[in-house]
Amino acid sequence: MELKGRNVVVTGASQGIGERLAHEFAKAGAHVLVAARSEDRLAAIARNHNGSFLTVDLTDPDQVDGFVDRCVERLGHIDVWVNNAGVDTSAAFTDLDHATLRNVVRLNVEATMILTRDVARHMLSRGSGHIVQMSSVSAVVPFPGLTAYAGTKAAITHFSESLRLELSRTPIGITVVSPGPTATEMWDRIESASVDFTEPVLRRFRRLAFLPTLHPDKVARATVRAVERNRPHVRLPRRYGPFHLLAHLPRQLVTMTMAGVRLDVPVPAEDSAHPGHTL
Ligand SMILES: NC(=O)c1ccc[n+]([C@@H]2O[C@H](COP(=O)([O-])OP(=O)(O)OC[C@H]3O[C@@H](n4cnc5c(N)ncnc54)[C@H](OP(=O)(O)O)[C@@H]3O)[C@@H](O)[C@H]2O)c1
């Protein structure tokens, strides 16, 4: 998709990878709406990129419901939606309290699925659009100490790959981004919180050269390029490539098995001007 003049929404864009994504999309000529909880940061980022912002707490179901509509009201329509907001859990799984577990599932999984559902309907009714899911290498590689987080990222990758099959004959593109450790506050938190429990795992992974740290700009640039070229995956760093390929094999087999199967994807009633898409 040519990004010049397109409307792009990035969640979790007040810092880290999301802030760099906003920067790269704006550099490509898009109008970017940045969303998160920190109003001051969002306002500064929106100002720097001639964009706009909305505050939202995506762990609150009442704020998740209707958030796509708020964005459409602000922008007119949405061309690209980036589900980037996410939170980590770095501790022994049995030490996590219920509130922390609910929080990570609500933000990383529940909000992502509901926003994807709502924005996919909007895009189907318009006849175009692209959705980016910020997953992680921990979706395919088990990571003791990040157990709940890794589970949520596996859920998002697998959900998105099933959705890709459902939508494959429609004009909606999906890119699943799966970075390794990336130099942001989240990774700092994981490294500093891990002294007691996760440190032995990190030490072993480091010894095996398994934890090279990416710059968030690299993840952001590769993601924007993938949207421009309608690429299904961003997998960084390259040394993790074999893990992704092995984990993805059953999905590729199912994709082949689906050849010739046609699914009718209903076009939402809001806009009956566009004909239905079939799979
Ligand atoms: N860093 C890594 O090593 C790494 C590796 C692979 C994948 N990822 C994924 O990349 C994405 C971004 O991570 P990051 O490293 O940039 O993390 P980060 O620096 O901690 O930024 C997280 C972003 O999410 C927003 N956010 C957190 N809770 C929110 C909530 N309840 N409602 C709305 N927004 C919320 C934060 O903004 P506010 O606090 O202002 O709300 C912030 O903008 C995440 O999905 C993460 O899982 C990160």
The ligand as an ORCA input file, in Angstrom:
! r2SCAN-3c Opt
* xyz 0 1
  N      10.788     -4.502     23.657
  C      10.871     -5.761     23.277
  O      11.861     -6.469     23.555
  C       9.769     -6.387     22.450
  C      10.045     -7.570     21.728
  C       9.032     -8.156     20.982
  C       7.766     -7.573     20.929
  N       7.544     -6.427     21.644
  C       6.171     -5.868     21.578
  O       6.219     -4.559     21.027
  C       5.129     -3.776     21.544
  C       5.680     -2.464     22.088
  O       6.599     -2.765     23.121
  P       7.698     -1.741     23.640
  O       8.931     -2.519     23.876
  O       7.741     -0.531     22.781
  O       7.054     -1.415     25.079
  P       7.003     -0.082     25.948
  O       8.178      0.765     25.702
  O       6.711     -0.557     27.343
  O       5.693      0.650     25.350
  C       4.418      0.082     25.527
  C       3.382      1.011     24.929
  O       2.083      0.459     25.221
  C       1.290      1.454     25.857
  N       0.373      0.852     26.820
  C       0.699      0.117     27.916
  N      -0.396     -0.191     28.605
  C      -1.448      0.358     27.924
  C      -2.850      0.406     28.157
  N      -3.406     -0.171     29.237
  N      -3.636      1.055     27.262
  C      -3.096      1.657     26.177
  N      -1.776      1.651     25.913
  C      -0.963      1.017     26.787
  C       2.291      2.367     26.564
  O       1.786      3.689     26.709
  P       1.119      4.304     28.027
  O       1.915      3.823     29.205
  O       1.196      5.772     27.779
  O      -0.304      3.803     28.033
  C       3.419      2.395     25.538
  O       3.170      3.361     24.564
  C       4.449     -4.646     22.616
  O       3.309     -5.279     22.081
  C       5.513     -5.686     22.939
  O       4.950     -6.875     23.437
  C       8.500     -5.811     22.391
*
